[in-house]
Amino acid sequence: MPDQSDTVIENFEKGDFDGDEILRVESPIPYSVYKLRLPNLDTNAGKSNGYRLIYLMVSKDNLVVLLAIYYKKEIEDVTDNYVKDLADGYFLALLPETDDTEGDCYGEAKSLPLDFDF
């Protein structure tokens, strides 16, 4: 998939954000999550049995974060809850670690495991 990933990155750099929006969150930091279908060039199956790239885009900054990539033949589909957990995990990882004794409401930032059951 190296040739495809270069093309995807180049498109992102040009501001071309492909894929289907699968989640939109209007929070203090509005963001959307997209699923991009990519063909497996090693087979003749096309996009239907190719790769899926799930990415988060923070609208105001055009910040793109890769959340997951998987092969469609190995994982049929991901749930909305899984996608939300991935996005939440990204934002939780940005929170500073704090000492709960100071009364901070955030607590310690923890990232979510990447081996969820789909």
C-alpha positions in Angstrom: 0.0 0.0 0.0 3.0 2.4 -0.1 2.0 4.0 -3.4 -1.6 4.6 -2.2 -0.5 6.1 1.1 1.7 8.6 -0.7 -1.3 9.6 -2.8 -3.5 9.9 0.2 -1.0 12.1 2.1 -0.5 14.3 -1.0 -4.3 14.7 -1.3 -4.5 15.7 2.4 -1.7 18.2 1.9 -3.6 19.8 -1.0 -6.8 20.0 1.2 -8.6 17.1 -0.6 -10.2 15.1 2.2 -11.7 12.0 0.6 -13.9 9.4 2.2 -17.3 9.2 3.8 -18.1 11.1 6.9 -19.0 8.5 9.6 -19.1 10.7 12.7 -19.5 14.5 13.4 -19.0 15.9 16.8 -19.9 19.5 17.6 -18.0 19.9 20.9 -15.7 22.6 22.1 -13.3 21.2 19.4 -15.6 20.3 16.5 -14.3 17.3 14.5 -15.4 14.7 11.9 -14.3 11.2 11.4 -14.0 9.8 7.9 -13.7 6.3 6.4 -11.7 6.1 3.1 -11.9 3.0 1.0 -8.7 2.0 -0.8 -8.2 -0.8 -3.2 -5.9 -3.7 -2.5 -3.6 -3.4 -5.5 -2.3 -7.0 -4.9 -5.7 -8.4 -5.9 -8.3 -7.7 -8.5 -11.0 -7.1 -5.9 -11.0 -3.3 -6.1 -12.2 -1.1 -3.2 -14.9 -3.5 -2.0 -12.4 -5.9 -0.5 -9.5 -3.4 0.0 -8.3 -1.4 2.9 -10.2 1.0 5.1 -8.5 4.1 6.5 -10.3 5.9 9.4 -9.1 9.4 10.1 -10.2 12.3 12.2 -10.2 15.9 11.0 -10.3 18.9 13.3 -12.2 21.3 11.1 -10.8 24.6 12.2 -7.2 23.6 11.8 -7.5 21.0 8.9 -5.6 18.8 11.3 -5.7 15.1 10.1 -5.1 12.2 12.5 -4.9 8.6 11.4 -7.1 6.6 13.8 -7.1 3.1 12.2 -6.3 1.2 9.0 -7.5 -2.3 8.3 -8.0 -4.9 5.6 -11.7 -5.4 4.8 -11.3 -9.2 4.3 -9.9 -9.5 7.9 -12.4 -7.1 9.6 -15.9 -6.9 8.1 -16.8 -3.5 9.6 -16.3 -1.3 12.6 -19.0 0.0 14.9 -19.9 3.6 15.5 -18.9 3.0 19.2 -15.5 1.8 18.2 -15.0 4.9 16.0 -16.1 7.2 18.8 -13.7 5.3 21.2 -10.8 5.9 18.8 -11.6 9.6 18.6 -12.1 9.9 22.3 -8.8 8.1 22.9 -7.0 10.6 20.7 -8.4 13.6 22.6 -7.8 11.9 26.0 -4.1 11.4 25.1 -3.8 15.2 24.6 -4.9 16.0 28.2 -2.0 16.7 30.5 -1.4 14.2 33.3 -2.5 15.7 36.6 -2.4 14.8 40.2 -5.9 14.0 41.4 -5.1 15.4 44.8 -5.0 18.9 43.3 -8.8 18.7 42.6 -8.4 18.7 38.8 -11.4 17.1 37.2 -9.5 15.5 34.4 -7.5 13.0 36.3 -4.7 11.1 34.5 -4.8 11.0 30.7 -4.9 7.5 29.4 -5.0 6.2 25.9 -7.5 3.5 24.9 -6.2 0.1 23.8 -6.2 -0.5 20.1 -7.4 -4.1 20.3 -11.1 -3.6 20.8 -13.6 -6.2 19.7 -15.4 -5.0 16.6 
